[in-house]
């Protein structure tokens, strides 16, 4: 009897310990689950706050967009582009542009680039006319800034504008036009390897600052 009683005591003791471990495991799992849910709740509240901020910003953007003109351009924008087209056509004709009538040149209200009959000008131009159009476009941007509010810096730099050997008279016209910038406190800088005698003749009747270099402008320092 004694041995049997002891065996039962051991079994009872084992059962109590096993039950305590199971309860402890359940408690640990419950606390871990609770901790995870609390963390998820915190993240949810944070996201809800972010969404509230985004919703406010979205409403402000919608309101600002509703005040914009339907075609993205204000009346002042359109006026600038019209003036730009006039200046480009005027200069292109002055420089001797001849691939097609300069009167057909226009400025796109989408890309703000030169176009003809609604299409961007491509390879149909000669190399020299391509250069003439670039001259006209770059100086037109400068000239628009004289009467309209733009982000132009008031400075244009031409590096070897005669690279396609356009006619001398075209280059002279470009210099004459660029010289008009002085009256508006703007600046146009030319870097050119044009024949010096020819260049001095072109500049003889132009109020400008002429700086000649008899040696390379950039050279190795001894």
C-alpha positions in Angstrom: 0.0 0.0 0.0 2.8 2.3 0.8 4.5 2.0 -2.5 1.2 2.5 -4.4 0.5 5.7 -2.3 3.8 7.1 -3.1 3.3 6.4 -6.8 0.0 8.3 -6.8 1.6 11.2 -5.0 4.3 11.4 -7.7 1.7 11.2 -10.5 -0.4 13.9 -8.8 2.6 16.1 -8.4 3.5 15.6 -12.0 0.0 16.5 -13.1 0.0 19.8 -11.1 3.4 20.8 -12.6 2.4 20.0 -16.1 -0.9 22.0 -15.7 1.1 25.0 -14.3 3.4 25.0 -17.4 0.5 24.9 -19.8 -1.1 27.9 -18.1 2.2 29.8 -18.1 2.6 29.1 -21.9 -0.9 30.3 -22.6 -0.3 33.4 -20.6 3.0 34.1 -22.5 1.2 33.6 -25.8 -1.6 35.9 -24.8 0.7 38.6 -23.7 2.7 38.3 -26.9 -0.5 38.5 -28.9 -1.7 41.5 -26.8 1.7 43.3 -27.4 1.4 42.6 -31.2 -2.1 44.0 -31.3 -1.1 47.1 -29.3 1.8 47.7 -31.7 -0.6 47.3 -34.7 -3.0 49.8 -33.1 -0.2 52.3 -32.7 0.9 51.9 -36.3 -2.8 52.2 -37.4 -3.2 55.5 -35.5 0.0 56.8 -37.1 -1.1 55.9 -40.6 -4.5 57.4 -39.9 -2.8 60.7 -38.9 -0.7 60.6 -42.1 -3.8 59.9 -44.2 -5.5 62.9 -42.6 -2.6 65.1 -43.6 -2.5 63.8 -47.1 -6.3 64.3 -47.5 -5.8 67.9 -46.5 -3.0 68.4 -49.0 -5.1 66.7 -51.7 -8.0 69.1 -51.0 -5.6 72.1 -51.3 -4.1 70.8 -54.6 -7.6 70.3 -56.0 -8.6 73.8 -55.0 -5.4 75.2 -56.6 -5.9 73.2 -59.8 -9.4 74.5 -60.2 -8.1 78.0 -60.3 -5.7 77.2 -63.2 -6.8 78.0 -66.8 -8.2 75.1 -68.7 -5.3 75.1 -71.3 -2.5 75.5 -68.7 -1.7 79.0 -70.0 -2.7 82.3 -68.6 -3.4 85.3 -70.8 0.1 86.6 -70.0 1.7 83.3 -71.0 -0.1 83.4 -74.3 1.0 87.0 -74.8 4.7 86.0 -74.2 4.5 83.2 -76.7 2.9 85.4 -79.3 5.6 88.0 -78.8 8.2 85.2 -79.0 6.9 84.1 -82.3 7.0 87.6 -83.7 10.6 88.2 -82.6 11.7 84.8 -84.0 10.1 85.5 -87.4 11.5 89.0 -87.5 15.1 87.9 -86.8 15.0 84.8 -89.0 14.1 87.0 -91.9 16.8 89.5 -91.0 19.4 86.7 -90.8 18.5 85.4 -94.3 16.5 82.3 -93.3 15.3 80.8 -96.6 14.4 77.1 -96.2 10.8 78.3 -96.2 9.1 81.7 -95.6 10.0 82.9 -92.1 6.4 84.0 -91.8 5.5 80.3 -91.4 7.5 80.0 -88.2 5.5 79.8 -85.0 6.2 78.9 -81.3 4.4 75.9 -80.0 2.1 76.5 -77.0 3.0 73.0 -75.8 6.7 72.6 -76.1 7.6 76.3 -76.6 9.8 75.3 -79.5 9.8 76.6 -83.1 7.4 74.8 -85.3 5.7 75.0 -88.7 2.1 74.2 -89.4 1.8 72.5 -86.1 4.8 70.3 -86.5 8.2 70.6 -84.9 10.9 71.6 -87.4 13.2 68.7 -88.3 15.7 67.9 -90.9 14.2 69.9 -93.8 16.3 72.9 -92.9 19.8 73.5 -94.2 22.7 73.5 -91.7 23.1 77.3 -92.0 19.4 77.9 -91.6 19.4 75.7 -88.5 22.0 78.0 -87.0 20.0 81.1 -88.0 16.9 79.8 -86.3 18.9 79.0 -83.1 20.2 82.6 -83.1 16.7 84.0 -83.5 15.3 81.7 -80.8 18.0 82.5 -78.2 17.9 86.2 -78.7 14.1 86.2 -78.8 14.0 84.6 -75.4 16.3 87.4 -74.2 14.2 90.1 -75.8 10.9 88.8 -74.4 12.4 89.3 -70.9 12.7 93.0 -71.6 9.0 93.6 -71.5 7.5 90.5 -69.7 8.2 88.8 -66.4 10.3 85.7 -67.1 13.0 83.7 -65.4 15.7 84.7 -67.9 19.1 85.5 -66.4 19.5 88.4 -68.9 22.6 86.8 -70.3 23.3 84.9 -73.6 26.6 83.3 -74.6 27.3 82.3 -78.2 30.2 79.9 -78.6 31.5 79.9 -82.2 28.1 81.1 -83.7 29.7 80.8 -87.2 30.3 77.0 -86.9 28.2 76.3 -90.0 29.8 79.2 -92.0 26.7 81.1 -92.5 26.9 84.2 -94.7 28.9 87.1 -93.4 26.0 89.4 -93.7 23.9 87.1 -91.4 26.6 87.2 -88.8 26.8 91.0 -89.0 23.0 91.1 -88.5 23.3 88.9 -85.5 26.0 91.2 -83.9 23.8 94.3 -84.6 20.8 92.6 -83.0 22.8 91.4 -80.0 24.1 94.9 -79.4 20.6 96.1 -78.5 20.8 94.2 -75.3 23.0 96.9 -73.8 20.2 99.4 -73.6 18.2 97.0 -71.5 21.2 96.2 -69.2 21.4 92.7 -70.6 24.5 91.0 -71.8 25.5 89.0 -74.9 28.9 87.4 -75.1 30.5 86.0 -78.2 33.4 83.6 -78.4 34.6 83.3 -81.9 37.7 82.5 -84.0 36.4 84.7 -86.9 39.0 86.5 -88.9 40.1 89.5 -86.7 40.1 92.1 -89.5 36.7 91.0 -90.6 35.4 91.0 -87.0 36.8 94.5 -86.3 35.0 95.7 -89.4 31.7 94.3 -88.2 32.2 95.9 -84.8 33.2 99.3 -86.0 29.7 100.8 -85.7 28.7 98.8 -82.7 29.0 99.9 -79.0 30.6 96.9 -77.4 33.6 95.6 -75.5 36.1 93.8 -77.8 38.7 91.6 -76.2 41.2 89.8 -78.5 43.5 87.0 -77.5 46.7 86.4 -79.6 47.3 83.1 -77.8 45.0 80.3 -76.7 42.6 81.5 -74.0 43.1 78.3 -72.0 46.7 76.9 -71.8 48.9 74.9 -69.5 50.2 76.8 -66.5 54.0 76.6 -66.3 
